[in-house]
Amino acid sequence: MRAYVRLELRRLARMPGLLIFAVLMPLLSYLLFTNLHGLTGQDRDVAATYTMVSMAGYGAIGALLNYASGVVVDRSIGWMRQLRLTPLSPVRVVVGKGLAAMVTAIVPVVALCVAGVLVNDVRLGPVQWLAIVPLLWFGALPFALLGLGMGYLATAQTVQPLNLLVYLGMSVVGGLWLPLDALPGWVAAVGRWLPTHAYADMSWQVAFGGSPTVTDLLTLAGWMVAFTGLAVVGFRRSVRSTASL
């Protein structure tokens, strides 16, 4: 599987536009939201830290969903047919693609954390930084699997609208754009169980002196199992449809 991951990383190196988009949009949103902190009822220092985590997570999720859902292209060029001839199992193919996708997630995480320090003077302790950066990076893995699942199951015409709907929907309802307390009650109730909220809340907790909660960990783990199943089912279905051509 290591050879497969290396191959995917070489393919990723030929997609610089993906990383630019994943950094530029969250960064601009961060600069905007931290100048509109009054909308959330937070003071500027709190808003700068809270939004830094939100937009870093937002960028990481966007990068993963866009890269992973690109498997639609793999299907169109016959790459799925080639993978079918290798000894790799569906689970190993999915995990390998997901691991390669994780490289895209670290770039917006680091960029937004640096922007938080340089632009908004965010000050956290060394232990907090050492916890937040890995949490934002590795905690985003379920979204790579979600992107793979959508890429394997959707068509070239539907994958981008579906991707955008899921991305924006889960980001807004999950509290990445505004705190859940600023959303209608029923929306906040739903948002607390979304993977986007559990993912970001782990880092919010650390940033404000706490630690990840058991509820967040279990919620994210549950979604990861579900997204892994979706990706494996999608891969198998895609292979079957490719084999029938």
VOGU-3710 file (C-alpha; in Angstrom, 3 decimals, decimal comma):
1> mrayvrlelr> 0,000/0,000/0,000  2,973/2,318/0,567  3,737/2,332/-3,159  0,131/3,260/-3,876  0,247/6,133/-1,374  3,489/7,411/-2,915  1,886/7,330/-6,345  -1,106/9,320/-5,083  1,221/11,892/-3,530  2,983/12,361/-6,858
11> rlarmpglli> -0,393/12,918/-8,506  -1,265/15,445/-5,792  1,910/17,415/-6,556  0,435/18,144/-9,985  -2,648/19,820/-8,445  -1,327/23,081/-6,879  -4,598/24,909/-7,536  -6,382/22,695/-5,008  -4,137/23,810/-2,164  -4,266/27,470/-3,170
21> favlmpllsy> -8,071/27,400/-3,079  -8,081/25,515/0,232  -5,924/28,219/1,827  -7,115/31,410/0,131  -10,849/31,110/0,805  -10,591/30,232/4,531  -7,925/32,912/5,002  -10,093/35,630/3,463  -13,055/34,416/5,525  -10,913/34,546/8,660
31> llftnlhglt> -9,891/38,128/8,021  -13,518/39,062/7,373  -15,059/37,282/10,354  -12,508/38,576/12,849  -13,500/42,107/11,865  -17,180/41,271/12,384  -16,726/39,710/15,814  -19,629/41,729/17,201  -22,038/39,540/15,266  -21,190/36,563/17,470
41> gqdrdvaaty> -21,243/38,415/20,773  -17,585/37,557/21,388  -14,808/40,004/22,193  -12,081/40,340/19,594  -9,496/38,068/21,247  -12,004/35,269/21,729  -13,336/35,703/18,209  -9,830/35,630/16,726  -9,006/32,328/18,432  -12,408/30,747/17,869
51> tmvsmagyga> -12,491/31,711/14,189  -8,892/30,642/13,622  -9,873/27,108/14,609  -13,116/27,299/12,623  -11,508/28,461/9,390  -8,532/26,107/9,718  -10,997/23,253/10,000  -13,101/24,671/7,201  -10,070/24,803/4,909  -8,924/21,303/5,817
61> igallnyasg> -12,374/19,839/5,188  -12,698/21,663/1,878  -9,293/20,451/0,695  -10,098/16,860/1,624  -13,556/16,792/0,070  -12,344/18,349/-3,176  -9,308/16,117/-3,510  -11,032/12,910/-2,488  -14,102/13,456/-4,661  -11,707/13,755/-7,596
71> vvvdrsigwm> -11,907/9,971/-7,876  -14,658/10,704/-10,395  -11,820/11,587/-12,762  -10,075/8,315/-11,881  -13,158/6,458/-12,968  -13,383/8,322/-16,255  -9,750/7,636/-17,222  -9,863/3,928/-16,349  -7,802/4,134/-13,151  -10,378/2,082/-11,272
81> rqlrltplsp> -9,977/-0,717/-13,790  -6,223/-0,706/-13,215  -6,614/-0,851/-9,425  -8,899/-3,827/-9,822  -5,964/-5,756/-11,313  -3,737/-5,106/-8,281  -3,682/-7,194/-5,070  -4,951/-4,211/-3,087  -8,222/-4,853/-1,274  -11,022/-2,228/-1,423
91> vrvvvgkgla> -10,335/-1,217/2,176  -6,615/-0,702/1,487  -7,354/1,328/-1,645  -9,745/3,562/0,287  -7,372/3,981/3,238  -4,402/4,640/0,933  -6,281/7,328/-0,961  -7,440/8,827/2,321  -3,908/8,968/3,706  -2,641/10,697/0,573
101> amvtaivpvv> -5,500/13,173/0,829  -4,428/14,062/4,363  -1,428/15,918/2,942  -3,832/18,527/1,592  -5,332/19,102/5,043  -2,161/20,218/6,814  -1,588/23,214/4,522  -4,697/25,265/5,471  -4,299/24,252/9,129  -0,766/25,664/9,308
111> alcvagvlvn> -1,640/28,721/7,185  -4,591/29,723/9,387  -2,675/29,176/12,619  0,159/31,344/11,332  -2,358/34,004/10,255  -3,941/33,882/13,709  -0,597/34,644/15,329  0,680/37,238/12,849  -2,548/39,050/11,979  -4,709/38,782/15,090
121> dvrlgpvqwl> -2,062/38,224/17,760  -3,519/34,890/18,908  -1,504/33,702/21,896  -1,708/30,095/23,045  0,655/28,008/25,134  3,082/25,527/23,520  1,047/22,565/24,773  -2,110/24,040/23,265  -0,452/24,480/19,865  0,981/20,963/20,037
131> aivpllwfga> -2,545/19,663/20,617  -4,545/21,893/18,265  -2,500/21,417/15,091  -2,591/17,579/15,231  -6,271/17,612/16,211  -7,155/19,804/13,241  -5,024/17,695/10,919  -5,673/14,086/11,918  -9,188/14,829/13,094  -10,120/15,705/9,509
141> lpfallglgm> -9,583/12,132/8,247  -13,313/11,243/8,297  -13,936/13,959/5,701  -11,390/12,420/3,344  -13,386/9,190/3,545  -16,632/11,097/3,014  -15,175/12,716/-0,103  -14,082/9,321/-1,398  -17,528/7,886/-0,837  -19,189/10,709/-2,747
151> gylataqtvq> -16,592/10,499/-5,507  -17,110/6,777/-5,995  -20,897/6,993/-5,988  -21,615/10,291/-7,766  -21,284/11,098/-11,440  -19,074/13,730/-13,033  -22,141/15,976/-13,360  -23,372/15,595/-9,787  -20,221/15,309/-7,681  -19,395/19,045/-7,482
161> plnllvylgm> -22,938/20,212/-6,551  -23,177/17,373/-4,029  -19,758/18,198/-2,646  -20,623/21,889/-2,249  -23,981/21,127/-0,621  -22,462/18,762/1,927  -19,452/21,009/2,556  -21,379/24,223/3,155  -24,300/22,526/4,874  -22,203/20,704/7,448
171> svvgglwlpl> -19,931/23,713/7,960  -22,757/26,153/8,640  -24,949/23,840/10,734  -21,909/22,392/12,513  -20,878/25,823/13,820  -17,818/26,593/11,700  -19,229/29,855/10,380  -21,096/30,974/13,492  -21,177/29,530/17,023  -24,066/27,137/17,563
181> dalpgwvaav> -25,475/29,505/20,184  -26,011/32,079/17,431  -28,098/29,620/15,358  -31,791/28,740/15,810  -32,340/26,183/18,548  -33,346/23,271/16,324  -30,417/23,933/13,980  -27,989/23,959/16,915  -29,480/20,699/18,221  -28,754/19,020/14,893
191> grwlpthaya> -25,355/20,670/14,570  -24,072/19,237/17,843  -24,176/15,740/16,335  -22,498/16,583/13,046  -18,881/15,539/12,454  -17,919/19,132/11,643  -18,877/20,290/15,131  -17,229/17,379/16,945  -14,076/17,891/14,874  -13,767/21,624/15,539
201> dmswqvafgg> -14,981/21,451/19,138  -12,015/19,291/20,130  -9,688/22,147/19,194  -12,003/24,853/20,559  -11,926/23,077/23,912  -8,124/23,017/23,946  -7,820/26,623/22,746  -9,915/27,851/25,673  -8,221/25,830/28,379  -10,121/22,550/28,283
211> sptvtdlltl> -9,621/19,183/26,620  -11,527/17,182/23,977  -14,710/15,712/25,382  -15,661/12,056/25,239  -18,815/13,024/23,352  -16,810/14,727/20,605  -14,407/11,789/20,316  -17,194/9,225/20,135  -19,206/11,325/17,694  -16,266/11,753/15,334
221> agwmvaftgl> -15,309/8,079/15,640  -18,868/7,039/14,803  -18,929/9,229/11,706  -15,542/7,900/10,664  -16,839/4,334/10,745  -19,892/5,381/8,736  -17,819/7,283/6,133  -15,360/4,392/5,826  -18,269/2,077/5,093  -19,623/4,546/2,538
231> avvgfrrsvr> -16,245/4,780/0,811  -15,744/0,998/0,688  -19,255/0,400/-0,641  -18,763/3,149/-3,206  -15,417/1,715/-4,315  -16,854/-1,765/-4,764  -19,818/-0,442/-6,709  -17,561/1,683/-8,874  -15,318/-1,300/-9,619  -18,312/-3,439/-10,555
241> stasl> -19,693/-0,781/-12,883  -16,267/-0,305/-14,455  -15,846/-4,048/-14,952  -19,179/-4,244/-16,779  -18,074/-1,705/-19,408
//
